[in-house]
């Protein structure tokens, strides 16, 4: 198992409220129990520069921020995380597991924000050595279920309306369709059921 996941890059992604943070923690725990050397980081964030960018991006006071500015800030934080943390971890034969990655920017800013998924992918290809993980698992959930799970103060991105978040969900679905290295899971079930589905996918990687 340790050799199988050596140098692998796995991402769990999906709309706000899909449970990806919880499921990422469970996956990391499961991998470590199997003896896998795992590295996990916050995205956006995970570096001193990335954390400052995160504060700007998610601050509800910054309502004037354009979609193009969002794209560039998310990508800047991502490039810094890749350079400082992810690339060295993969080179050290660790398994990197993240909650969010390029797929989020494609769904949120690319689809819902109207910037264009293809444009975002082009920027990523110009900036990142490895834009896509070995496996991206999209946790799909309907808006009503997602809203019920967000029982806390909402950040700037989460405060955008239902119409925006409906397009986000469509963006994730569009991105995963016929794209290698992607899988979609119904995340409306209970935590353990979803976790088992994730493990089944990961074991096939």
C-alpha positions as CSV (number, residue, x, y, z in Angstrom):
1,X,0.0,0.0,0.0
2,X,2.8,2.4,0.9
3,X,4.5,1.9,-2.5
4,X,1.2,2.2,-4.4
5,X,0.5,5.7,-3.1
6,X,4.1,6.9,-3.1
7,X,4.2,10.2,-5.0
8,X,0.5,10.2,-5.7
9,X,-1.5,13.4,-5.8
10,X,-5.2,13.1,-4.7
11,X,-7.8,15.9,-4.5
12,X,-11.3,15.9,-3.0
13,X,-13.4,18.8,-4.4
14,X,-17.0,19.9,-4.8
15,X,-19.5,22.7,-3.9
16,X,-19.5,24.4,-0.6
17,X,-21.2,22.1,1.9
18,X,-20.4,18.8,0.1
19,X,-18.4,17.5,3.0
20,X,-14.9,17.6,1.4
21,X,-13.1,18.9,4.4
22,X,-14.4,16.1,6.6
23,X,-13.9,13.5,3.9
24,X,-10.3,14.7,3.3
25,X,-9.5,14.3,7.0
26,X,-11.0,10.7,7.0
27,X,-9.0,9.8,3.8
28,X,-5.8,11.1,5.3
29,X,-6.4,9.1,8.5
30,X,-7.2,5.9,6.5
31,X,-4.0,6.3,4.4
32,X,-1.8,6.8,7.4
33,X,-3.3,3.8,9.1
34,X,-2.2,1.8,6.0
35,X,1.4,3.1,6.5
36,X,1.3,5.7,3.7
37,X,3.4,8.8,4.2
38,X,0.8,11.6,3.6
39,X,1.2,15.3,3.3
40,X,-1.9,17.6,3.3
41,X,-2.2,21.3,3.0
42,X,-4.9,24.0,3.0
43,X,-5.9,25.4,-0.4
44,X,-5.9,28.3,-0.9
45,X,-3.3,28.8,1.8
46,X,-0.7,26.5,3.2
47,X,2.1,29.0,2.9
48,X,2.8,32.4,4.4
49,X,2.0,34.1,1.1
50,X,-1.0,31.8,0.4
51,X,-2.6,32.5,3.8
52,X,-2.5,36.3,3.2
53,X,-4.1,35.8,-0.2
54,X,-6.7,33.5,1.4
55,X,-7.6,36.3,3.8
56,X,-8.2,38.7,0.9
57,X,-10.2,36.2,-1.2
58,X,-12.6,35.1,1.5
59,X,-13.1,38.4,3.4
60,X,-16.8,39.3,3.0
61,X,-15.8,43.0,2.9
62,X,-14.2,42.6,-0.5
63,X,-17.5,42.5,-2.5
64,X,-16.0,44.6,-5.3
65,X,-13.5,41.9,-6.3
66,X,-13.9,40.9,-10.0
67,X,-13.9,37.3,-11.2
68,X,-10.7,37.9,-13.1
69,X,-9.0,39.1,-9.9
70,X,-10.3,36.0,-8.0
71,X,-8.8,33.8,-10.7
72,X,-5.4,35.4,-10.5
73,X,-5.3,35.4,-6.7
74,X,-6.4,31.8,-6.4
75,X,-3.8,30.8,-9.0
76,X,-1.1,32.8,-7.2
77,X,-1.8,31.1,-3.9
78,X,-1.8,27.7,-5.7
79,X,1.5,28.2,-7.5
80,X,3.1,29.2,-4.2
81,X,1.7,26.1,-2.5
82,X,2.9,23.9,-5.4
83,X,6.4,25.4,-5.3
84,X,6.9,25.4,-1.5
85,X,5.0,22.4,-0.4
86,X,3.4,20.1,-2.9
87,X,6.3,19.5,-5.4
88,X,8.8,18.8,-2.6
89,X,6.4,16.4,-0.9
90,X,5.8,14.5,-4.2
91,X,9.5,14.4,-4.9
92,X,10.0,12.9,-1.4
93,X,7.6,10.1,-2.4
94,X,4.8,11.3,-0.1
95,X,1.2,11.0,-1.0
96,X,-0.4,14.5,-1.2
97,X,-4.1,14.8,-0.4
98,X,-5.9,18.2,-0.8
99,X,-9.3,19.6,-0.1
100,X,-9.8,21.7,-3.3
101,X,-7.4,22.4,-6.2
102,X,-7.6,23.7,-9.8
103,X,-11.0,22.0,-10.3
104,X,-12.5,24.5,-7.8
105,X,-11.3,27.6,-9.8
106,X,-12.7,26.0,-13.0
107,X,-16.2,25.4,-11.4
108,X,-16.4,28.7,-9.4
109,X,-14.7,31.3,-11.5
110,X,-14.6,29.5,-14.8
111,X,-18.3,28.3,-15.0
112,X,-20.3,30.2,-12.3
113,X,-18.2,33.4,-12.7
114,X,-18.2,33.2,-16.5
115,X,-14.4,33.5,-16.9
116,X,-14.3,30.3,-18.9
117,X,-13.0,26.9,-17.8
118,X,-10.6,26.6,-20.8
119,X,-9.1,30.0,-20.0
120,X,-8.4,28.9,-16.4
121,X,-6.9,25.6,-17.6
122,X,-4.6,27.5,-19.9
123,X,-3.3,29.7,-17.1
124,X,-2.7,26.7,-14.9
125,X,-0.8,24.9,-17.6
126,X,1.4,28.0,-18.0
127,X,2.0,28.2,-14.2
128,X,2.0,24.7,-12.8
129,X,4.3,21.7,-13.6
130,X,1.4,19.3,-12.9
131,X,-2.0,21.1,-13.2
132,X,-4.1,17.9,-12.6
133,X,-3.8,15.4,-9.7
134,X,-3.6,11.7,-10.3
135,X,-7.2,11.5,-9.0
136,X,-9.8,14.2,-8.4
137,X,-12.9,13.0,-6.6
138,X,-15.9,15.4,-7.0
139,X,-18.4,15.2,-4.1
140,X,-21.7,16.1,-5.6
141,X,-24.5,17.4,-3.4
142,X,-27.7,19.4,-4.1
143,X,-28.1,23.0,-2.9
144,X,-30.6,22.3,-0.2
145,X,-28.4,19.6,1.5
146,X,-25.3,21.8,1.1
147,X,-27.0,24.8,2.7
148,X,-28.1,22.7,5.7
149,X,-24.5,21.6,6.3
150,X,-23.1,25.2,6.3
151,X,-24.1,25.9,9.9
152,X,-21.5,28.7,10.5
153,X,-20.7,32.1,9.3
154,X,-20.3,32.2,5.5
155,X,-17.2,33.5,3.8
156,X,-17.3,35.8,0.7
157,X,-17.5,33.0,-1.8
158,X,-20.2,31.1,0.2
159,X,-22.3,34.2,0.4
160,X,-22.9,34.3,-3.3
161,X,-26.5,33.4,-4.3
162,X,-28.2,30.1,-5.1
163,X,-28.0,30.9,-8.9
164,X,-24.2,31.2,-8.6
165,X,-23.8,28.0,-6.6
166,X,-26.1,26.1,-9.0
167,X,-23.7,27.0,-11.8
168,X,-20.8,25.9,-9.5
169,X,-22.3,22.4,-9.3
170,X,-22.8,22.4,-13.1
171,X,-19.2,23.4,-13.5
172,X,-17.9,20.5,-11.5
173,X,-20.1,18.1,-13.5
174,X,-19.0,19.6,-16.8
175,X,-15.3,19.4,-15.7
176,X,-15.5,15.7,-14.7
177,X,-17.4,14.6,-17.8
178,X,-15.2,12.3,-19.9
179,X,-12.0,13.7,-18.3
180,X,-9.4,11.2,-17.2
181,X,-8.5,11.1,-13.5
182,X,-11.9,12.4,-12.4
183,X,-14.7,10.6,-10.5
184,X,-18.0,11.9,-9.1
185,X,-19.6,10.6,-5.9
186,X,-23.1,11.3,-4.5
187,X,-22.2,13.1,-1.3
188,X,-25.7,13.4,0.1
189,X,-25.4,10.2,2.1
190,X,-24.0,10.0,5.6
191,X,-20.4,10.5,6.4
192,X,-19.3,6.9,6.6
193,X,-21.2,5.8,3.5
194,X,-19.4,8.6,1.5
195,X,-16.1,7.7,3.1
196,X,-16.4,4.1,1.9
197,X,-17.2,5.2,-1.6
198,X,-14.1,7.3,-1.6
199,X,-11.9,4.5,-0.3
200,X,-13.2,2.2,-3.1
201,X,-12.1,4.8,-5.7
202,X,-8.8,5.5,-4.1
203,X,-7.9,1.8,-3.9
204,X,-8.5,1.5,-7.7
205,X,-6.0,4.4,-8.4
